[in-house]
Amino acid sequence: MEINNDVTVTRAINNNVLLVRDKGVEKILFEKGIGFGKKFGDKIKAKTEVSKIFIIEDYDNRKNFNEIVTTVDNKLVGVFEEALGEIQDELGEELNENIHVGLIEHLSFSVKRLKNNQEIINPFLNEVEALYSKEFNLASKLARRVEKVAKVKIPDGEVAFIAIHIHSARNNGKLANTIKYAYLSNTIVEYIEDKLGIYIDRQSLDYTRFLIHIRFAIERVMNDKKIENTLKDIIKEKYKLSYTISKDVAKIISDTLECEVCENEVAYIAMHIERFRISLSNN
């Protein structure tokens, strides 16, 4: 692609990433070598070929991003922005512009903490890895690049935090919702463990299947999409304990999301709970 107008360089992040102003709009340009030797005030001519353009339109995002690039190591910003371009290409979709602020800020603080041996344990690591596996894999690749630049080991807990930011950026920048759903999934699993008196292996296939089902159940509930379950009455009668627990789980979901969970959904959740009960009671 090419830029439509002459633009003014406001900051050279690295040799491949430039921050520019185009008629009052902040943009990030990607092209191999485009930032080499560039300084504030230089012009980039219209029709210059670039591989990618990010636009930061929101005033607060522009303000915060400009503050970040003056305080965060350019190498870290550059690695992130280059990786973000690759992430968008791999996903085949645009990410919400909030990620340019939220994730760089998070990574900057994470690197500082980790260099001081201050690791924060992520309570949602297993949930994030299971629910958002694609984002987790992309986050792992970004983490490995950050490690090389920052000379620090990025643990899986931090990778999960990065994945949360990526997932949020795929969903209109609603970071709070991403965290809420991970927390809700964790709460549900712990409730089932308590009611059945079992421990559910977070690395097991049953656990992953259950979390994926809960994820889609949450999306259906939020979007008021009903599903059919012709075995509802049989499940209700045959798996009484699991169905009772499932009704409690449905209440947890409805109280958290302020949405009604239909009986067909309750029956499907009960089937997963029954699978836990049987598989773990046989061990």
C-alpha positions in Angstrom: 0.0 0.0 0.0 1.1 3.6 -0.3 0.5 6.8 1.8 -1.9 9.3 0.2 -0.4 12.5 1.4 2.9 14.0 2.5 3.3 13.2 6.2 5.6 14.6 8.9 7.8 12.4 11.1 7.2 12.9 14.8 9.4 10.0 15.9 11.5 7.3 14.5 10.7 4.2 16.6 13.4 2.1 14.8 14.6 1.5 11.3 11.3 -0.1 10.3 8.7 1.9 12.3 7.8 5.5 12.1 5.4 7.7 14.0 4.0 10.4 11.7 1.3 13.1 11.6 -1.0 13.2 8.6 -3.2 16.3 8.6 -3.5 16.1 12.4 -4.0 12.4 12.5 -1.4 10.2 14.3 -0.2 7.2 12.2 2.3 4.4 12.6 4.0 3.4 9.4 5.8 0.0 8.8 8.3 -0.6 6.0 11.7 -2.1 6.1 14.3 0.7 6.4 11.7 3.5 6.4 12.9 4.9 9.7 16.6 4.8 9.0 18.2 8.2 9.5 14.8 9.9 10.0 14.3 12.6 12.6 11.5 14.9 13.9 10.1 17.1 11.2 11.3 15.1 8.2 8.8 14.6 5.4 7.7 11.3 3.9 6.4 11.9 0.4 2.9 10.9 -0.8 2.8 7.6 -2.8 5.6 6.1 -0.6 5.1 2.4 -0.4 4.6 0.9 3.1 3.7 -2.5 4.2 1.2 -1.4 6.9 -0.4 1.7 8.4 -1.9 1.9 11.9 -4.1 4.9 12.7 -4.6 6.2 16.2 -7.8 8.3 16.0 -8.9 8.7 19.6 -7.6 11.8 21.3 -6.8 10.1 24.6 -5.1 7.2 22.8 -2.9 9.7 20.8 -2.0 11.6 24.0 -1.2 8.4 26.0 0.7 6.8 23.1 2.9 9.9 22.7 3.7 9.9 26.4 4.6 6.2 26.2 7.0 6.5 23.3 8.9 9.2 25.2 9.3 7.1 28.3 9.6 3.5 27.1 12.7 2.1 25.4 12.3 2.5 21.6 13.6 -1.0 21.1 10.7 -2.4 23.1 8.1 -0.2 21.3 9.6 -1.1 18.0 9.5 -4.8 18.7 5.9 -4.6 19.8 4.7 -2.6 16.8 6.4 -4.8 14.4 5.0 -7.9 16.1 1.5 -6.3 16.1 1.6 -5.9 12.4 2.4 -9.6 12.0 -0.3 -10.5 14.5 -2.9 -8.6 12.5 -1.7 -10.4 9.3 -1.9 -13.8 10.9 -5.4 -13.1 12.3 -6.5 -11.4 9.0 -8.3 -8.6 10.9 -7.7 -5.2 12.4 -7.2 -4.8 16.1 -8.7 -2.1 18.3 -6.3 0.9 18.5 -6.4 0.7 22.4 -3.8 -2.1 22.2 -1.1 0.4 21.1 -1.4 2.0 24.5 -2.6 -0.8 26.9 -0.2 -3.5 25.8 2.9 -1.4 25.5 2.3 0.1 28.9 1.7 -3.4 30.3 4.9 -4.8 28.7 7.0 -1.9 29.9 5.9 -2.4 33.5 6.2 -6.2 33.2 9.8 -6.0 32.0 10.7 -3.7 34.9 9.1 -6.0 37.4 10.7 -9.1 36.0 14.1 -7.6 36.0 13.6 -6.9 39.7 12.4 -10.5 40.2 8.8 -9.4 40.9 6.7 -11.8 39.0 2.9 -11.5 39.3 1.1 -14.8 39.4 -1.7 -14.8 36.8 -4.7 -16.6 38.4 -6.3 -17.1 35.0 -3.4 -18.7 33.2 -5.1 -22.0 32.5 -8.4 -20.4 31.6 -6.7 -18.0 29.1 -4.6 -20.7 27.5 -7.7 -22.9 27.0 -10.2 -20.2 26.1 -8.0 -18.1 23.9 -5.5 -20.5 22.5 -4.9 -18.6 19.3 -4.2 -15.4 21.2 -2.0 -17.3 23.6 0.1 -18.7 20.8 0.5 -15.2 19.3 1.3 -13.8 22.7 4.0 -16.4 23.1 5.7 -15.3 19.9 5.6 -11.7 21.0 7.0 -12.7 24.4 10.0 -14.5 22.8 10.8 -11.3 20.8 10.6 -9.1 23.9 12.9 -11.5 25.7 15.6 -11.0 23.1 15.4 -7.2 23.3 14.8 -6.8 27.1 17.2 -9.7 28.1 14.6 -11.0 30.5 12.6 -14.3 30.7 8.8 -13.8 30.2 6.9 -16.5 32.1 3.6 -18.0 30.9 1.6 -16.0 33.4 2.8 -12.8 31.6 2.1 -14.4 28.3 -1.5 -14.9 29.4 -1.8 -11.2 30.3 -0.5 -10.4 26.7 -3.1 -12.8 25.3 -5.9 -11.1 27.2 -4.8 -7.8 25.6 -4.8 -9.3 22.1 -8.2 -11.0 22.7 -9.6 -7.7 24.0 -8.3 -5.8 20.9 -10.1 -8.4 18.7 -13.4 -7.5 20.5 -13.6 -3.7 20.4 -11.0 -3.1 23.1 -13.2 -4.5 25.9 -10.4 -5.6 28.2 -12.7 -5.7 31.2 -15.0 -8.2 29.5 -12.1 -10.5 28.6 -10.9 -10.5 32.2 -14.5 -10.9 33.5 -15.1 -14.0 31.4 -11.8 -15.6 32.4 -12.7 -14.9 36.1 -16.2 -16.3 35.6 -14.9 -19.5 34.0 -12.4 -19.9 36.9 -15.3 -19.3 39.5 -17.5 -21.9 37.8 -14.7 -24.6 37.8 -13.9 -24.0 41.4 -17.6 -24.2 42.3 -18.0 -27.5 40.5 -14.9 -28.9 42.3 -16.3 -27.8 45.6 -19.7 -29.4 45.0 -18.3 -32.7 43.7 -15.4 -32.8 46.1 -12.9 -33.3 43.3 -9.9 -31.6 41.7 -10.1 -30.9 37.9 -6.8 -31.2 36.1 -6.3 -27.9 34.3 -4.2 -29.7 31.7 -6.9 -32.3 30.9 -8.9 -32.5 27.7 -12.2 -32.6 29.7 -11.2 -29.3 31.3 -10.4 -27.6 28.0 -13.6 -28.9 26.4 -15.6 -27.6 29.4 -14.0 -24.1 29.2 -14.6 -23.9 25.5 -18.3 -24.8 26.0 -18.6 -22.2 28.8 -17.0 -19.6 26.5 -19.6 -20.2 23.7 -22.4 -20.5 26.3 -21.5 -17.1 27.6 -21.5 -15.7 24.0 -24.9 -17.2 23.4 -26.3 -15.8 26.6 -24.9 -12.4 25.9 -26.3 -12.4 22.4 -29.6 -13.9 23.5 -29.1 -16.9 21.2 -31.1 -20.0 22.1 -30.0 -23.6 21.4 -32.0 -26.8 21.1 -31.3 -29.8 23.4 -33.7 -32.7 22.7 -32.1 -34.7 25.5 -32.9 -32.0 28.1 -35.5 -34.1 30.0 -33.4 -37.2 30.0 -30.3 -35.4 31.3 -32.4 -33.7 34.0 -33.8 -37.1 35.2 -30.7 -39.3 34.7 -28.0 -36.9 36.0 -29.8 -35.3 38.9 -26.7 -34.2 40.9 -24.9 -32.7 37.8 -28.1 -31.0 36.7 -28.6 -29.4 40.2 -25.0 -28.2 40.1 -25.5 -26.9 36.6 -28.5 -24.9 37.7 -26.3 -23.2 40.3 -23.7 -22.6 37.6 -26.3 -21.0 35.4 -27.2 -18.7 38.3 -23.6 -17.7 38.7 -23.5 -16.8 35.0 -26.8 -15.0 35.0 -25.9 -13.0 38.1 -22.6 -12.0 36.7 -23.8 -11.1 33.2 -27.3 -10.0 34.1 -28.7 -12.3 31.4 -31.0 -15.3 31.6 -29.6 -18.8 31.0 -32.1 -21.1 29.3 -32.9 -24.7 30.4 -31.4 -26.2 27.2 -28.1 -24.5 28.1 -28.3 -25.8 31.7 -28.7 -29.3 30.3 -25.6 -29.0 28.1 -23.5 -27.7 31.1 -24.8 -30.6 33.2 -23.5 -33.1 30.6 -20.0 -31.7 31.0 -20.3 -31.7 34.8 -21.4 -35.4 34.6 -18.3 -36.2 32.5 -16.1 -34.7 35.2 -17.9 -36.6 37.9 -17.7 -40.0 36.1 -14.1 -39.6 34.8 -12.7 -38.5 38.2 -14.7 -41.0 40.3 -13.2 -43.8 38.2 -9.6 -42.7 39.0 
